[in-house]
Amino acid sequence: MSTIREGSKEGLLESGFSPEIVGAVVALTRNEGETYMEIVKRAELDPIARFVKLADLEDNCDLTRIPDPTKMTMNGCCVTGEPLKNYSLHKLGFDEVRIMKITLADSWLGNDVVFFFQNNIQENNDGISNREFLCPDGAFAAVRRRQVVVAIDDNQIVGALRFYPRKSDQTISLYQFAIRPSHRGQRLMDKMLQILGECPIEVICPTTSKMNEYYEKSSWRLKEEKTDSNIWEWMKC
């Protein structure tokens, strides 16, 4: 949003726009030196501006409008999290809207990612195909290589997945992932996988693991059955 020049408000009024419309434009326009949240708080107080801003947030939830979400995310694009569904705009205030950022983890998040995995993946988890994936050094190195996707809500990591791009067959291997209990059941995993682009995404799961039930009921298809493991392929939503 650009800054309103001196006299623009009066110009809009002279052009025939109603005071209500002009007020909403002013509320949504960033002034020099303002932060994003200052704009949000001001827009919350104007009924028309609130309506427009909520519609803007809902549009941002739709990743199908982005030709290459991976590039946009790497450039700092803030992707809204849980879609704003089943709401009435004239009743909804900004305090009810949660903005979630889904992005490749920056290097400075290494320790936070390691801590998140340690607290949300049990060592006896039977869904881990290779126990080396639980090594903190491996997760830390993956962050440095930009091979970890994180979901950040209220300045806290609520989801993380570690992946490895196989150059030999242009396929992405999913090594480990975790979603905070408070954010499960919201298809957050699908939203995180979407930013990895169009390459096929696969995960190996031991045949005896209960995680096979999760993959079967979620957006995965059984690609190959082996003696001691199953290979699941993510079906892009």
C-alpha positions as CSV (number, residue, x, y, z in Angstrom):
1,M,0.0,0.0,0.0
2,S,1.3,3.4,-0.8
3,T,1.2,6.5,1.4
4,I,-1.7,8.9,0.9
5,R,-0.3,12.2,-0.3
6,E,-1.4,15.4,1.3
7,G,-4.8,16.4,-0.2
8,S,-5.6,13.0,-1.6
9,K,-8.4,12.5,1.0
10,E,-10.0,15.8,0.0
11,G,-9.5,14.9,-3.6
12,L,-11.4,11.6,-3.2
13,L,-14.2,13.4,-1.5
14,E,-14.4,16.1,-4.2
15,S,-14.5,13.3,-6.8
16,G,-17.8,12.1,-5.3
17,F,-16.7,9.2,-3.1
18,S,-18.7,8.9,0.1
19,P,-17.0,9.7,3.4
20,E,-17.4,6.1,4.4
21,I,-15.4,4.8,1.4
22,V,-12.8,7.5,1.8
23,G,-12.5,6.6,5.5
24,A,-11.9,3.0,4.6
25,V,-9.2,3.9,2.0
26,V,-7.4,6.0,4.6
27,A,-7.7,3.2,7.2
28,L,-6.1,0.7,4.8
29,T,-3.4,2.9,3.5
30,R,0.1,2.7,5.0
31,N,1.5,5.9,6.1
32,E,5.2,6.6,6.2
33,G,7.0,4.8,9.0
34,E,4.0,2.6,9.9
35,T,4.2,-1.1,10.7
36,Y,1.9,-3.7,9.3
37,M,0.2,-4.3,12.6
38,E,-0.5,-0.6,13.1
39,I,-2.4,-0.7,9.8
40,V,-4.3,-3.8,11.0
41,K,-5.3,-2.2,14.3
42,R,-6.5,0.9,12.5
43,A,-8.5,-1.1,9.9
44,E,-10.1,-3.1,12.7
45,L,-11.9,0.1,13.8
46,D,-13.5,0.8,10.4
47,P,-16.3,-1.6,9.4
48,I,-15.6,-1.3,5.6
49,A,-11.8,-1.5,6.0
50,R,-12.2,-4.6,8.3
51,F,-14.4,-6.3,5.6
52,V,-11.8,-5.5,2.9
53,K,-8.8,-6.7,5.0
54,L,-10.5,-9.9,5.9
55,A,-11.3,-10.6,2.3
56,D,-7.6,-9.9,1.5
57,L,-6.5,-12.4,4.2
58,E,-8.9,-15.0,2.8
59,D,-7.4,-14.6,-0.7
60,N,-3.9,-15.0,0.7
61,C,-5.0,-18.4,2.0
62,D,-5.5,-19.7,-1.5
63,L,-2.2,-21.0,-2.7
64,T,-3.7,-21.9,-6.1
65,R,-3.4,-18.3,-7.1
66,I,0.4,-18.5,-6.7
67,P,2.2,-20.0,-9.8
68,D,5.3,-20.8,-7.8
69,P,4.6,-20.7,-4.0
70,T,8.1,-21.9,-3.2
71,K,9.8,-18.9,-4.8
72,M,7.4,-16.5,-3.1
73,T,7.8,-18.1,0.2
74,M,11.6,-17.9,-0.1
75,N,11.3,-14.2,-0.8
76,G,9.5,-13.7,2.5
77,C,5.9,-14.0,1.3
78,C,3.7,-14.4,4.4
79,V,1.2,-17.2,3.7
80,T,-1.9,-17.1,5.9
81,G,-2.6,-20.3,7.7
82,E,-6.0,-21.7,8.6
83,P,-8.4,-20.5,5.9
84,L,-11.1,-18.1,7.1
85,K,-14.1,-20.3,6.5
86,N,-17.6,-20.5,8.0
87,Y,-17.4,-16.9,9.2
88,S,-19.7,-13.9,8.9
89,L,-17.6,-10.9,8.0
90,H,-19.9,-8.3,9.5
91,K,-19.5,-10.1,12.9
92,L,-15.9,-11.1,12.7
93,G,-13.2,-8.8,14.3
94,F,-9.4,-9.0,13.7
95,D,-8.9,-10.5,17.2
96,E,-10.4,-13.7,15.7
97,V,-8.0,-13.9,12.8
98,R,-4.7,-15.9,13.1
99,I,-1.9,-15.2,10.7
100,M,0.4,-18.1,10.2
101,K,3.7,-18.0,8.3
102,I,4.8,-21.1,6.4
103,T,8.3,-20.9,5.1
104,L,11.7,-22.5,4.7
105,A,13.4,-22.2,8.1
106,D,16.2,-19.6,8.3
107,S,19.6,-20.7,9.7
108,W,19.0,-18.8,12.9
109,L,16.1,-21.2,13.7
110,G,18.3,-24.2,13.9
111,N,18.2,-24.7,17.7
112,D,14.4,-23.9,17.8
113,V,13.7,-26.6,15.1
114,V,15.8,-29.2,17.0
115,F,14.0,-28.3,20.2
116,F,10.6,-28.6,18.5
117,F,11.4,-32.0,17.0
118,Q,12.7,-33.3,20.4
119,N,9.5,-32.2,22.1
120,N,7.1,-33.4,19.5
121,I,8.6,-36.7,18.3
122,Q,9.0,-39.5,20.8
123,E,12.2,-41.6,20.5
124,N,10.1,-44.7,20.4
125,N,8.0,-43.5,17.5
126,D,7.5,-46.5,15.2
127,G,6.9,-44.3,12.2
128,I,10.6,-43.3,11.8
129,S,12.2,-45.4,9.1
130,N,15.7,-44.5,10.1
131,R,16.7,-43.7,13.7
132,E,19.4,-41.4,12.4
133,F,16.6,-39.0,11.5
134,L,16.2,-38.3,15.2
135,C,19.8,-37.0,15.5
136,P,19.8,-33.3,16.6
137,D,22.9,-32.6,14.5
138,G,21.0,-33.9,11.4
139,A,18.1,-31.6,11.9
140,F,20.4,-28.6,12.6
141,A,22.3,-29.3,9.4
142,A,19.1,-29.6,7.4
143,V,18.1,-26.1,8.6
144,R,21.4,-24.7,7.3
145,R,20.8,-26.4,4.0
146,R,17.3,-24.9,3.8
147,Q,15.8,-28.3,3.9
148,V,13.3,-27.7,6.7
149,V,9.8,-26.1,6.4
150,V,8.3,-24.5,9.5
151,A,4.9,-23.2,10.3
152,I,5.1,-20.2,12.7
153,D,2.0,-19.1,14.6
154,D,2.1,-16.4,17.3
155,N,6.0,-16.3,17.0
156,Q,6.2,-20.0,17.9
157,I,6.9,-23.0,15.7
158,V,3.8,-25.2,15.5
159,G,4.9,-27.4,12.7
160,A,8.1,-28.6,11.1
161,L,9.1,-31.0,8.4
162,R,12.6,-32.1,7.2
163,F,13.0,-33.1,3.6
164,Y,15.8,-34.0,1.2
165,P,15.6,-33.3,-2.6
166,R,16.9,-36.3,-4.5
167,K,18.6,-35.0,-7.7
168,S,18.8,-38.4,-9.2
169,D,15.0,-38.7,-9.8
170,Q,13.7,-35.2,-9.0
171,T,11.8,-36.6,-6.0
172,I,11.6,-35.1,-2.5
173,S,12.1,-37.5,0.4
174,L,10.3,-36.6,3.6
175,Y,12.6,-37.5,6.6
176,Q,10.6,-36.4,9.6
177,F,7.8,-34.1,10.6
178,A,5.8,-33.0,13.6
179,I,2.7,-30.9,14.3
180,R,2.0,-29.4,17.7
181,P,-1.1,-31.1,19.2
182,S,-3.0,-27.8,19.3
183,H,-2.7,-27.5,15.5
184,R,-3.5,-31.0,14.4
185,G,-6.6,-31.8,12.4
186,Q,-6.2,-28.6,10.4
187,R,-4.5,-30.0,7.3
188,L,-1.4,-28.0,8.2
189,M,0.8,-30.8,6.9
190,D,-0.7,-30.3,3.4
191,K,-0.1,-26.6,3.5
192,M,3.5,-27.0,4.5
193,L,4.1,-29.6,1.7
194,Q,2.6,-27.3,-0.9
195,I,5.5,-24.8,-0.8
196,L,7.9,-27.5,-1.9
197,G,6.7,-27.1,-5.5
198,E,5.7,-29.7,-8.1
199,C,8.3,-32.5,-7.5
200,P,6.8,-35.8,-6.2
201,I,7.1,-36.2,-2.4
202,E,7.7,-39.6,-0.8
203,V,8.0,-41.0,2.7
204,I,9.1,-44.4,3.8
205,C,7.1,-46.0,6.7
206,P,7.8,-49.3,8.4
207,T,5.1,-51.8,7.6
208,T,4.4,-52.4,11.3
209,S,3.9,-48.8,12.1
210,K,0.6,-47.3,13.0
211,M,1.6,-44.3,10.9
212,N,0.5,-46.2,7.8
213,E,-3.1,-45.6,8.9
214,Y,-2.4,-41.9,9.0
215,Y,-1.0,-41.9,5.5
216,E,-3.9,-44.0,4.2
217,K,-6.5,-41.6,5.7
218,S,-4.6,-38.4,4.6
219,S,-3.5,-37.1,1.3
220,W,-1.1,-40.0,0.5
221,R,-1.3,-43.0,-1.8
222,L,0.6,-46.3,-1.3
223,K,3.2,-46.3,-4.1
224,E,5.1,-49.4,-3.3
225,E,5.1,-52.2,-0.7
226,K,8.4,-53.8,0.4
227,T,9.2,-56.5,2.8
228,D,9.8,-54.2,5.8
229,S,8.5,-50.8,4.6
230,N,5.9,-49.0,2.6
231,I,6.5,-46.1,0.3
232,W,3.8,-43.4,0.3
233,E,3.5,-40.6,-2.2
234,W,1.8,-37.3,-1.3
235,M,-1.1,-36.4,-3.5
236,K,-0.9,-32.6,-4.0
237,C,-4.2,-31.0,-3.0
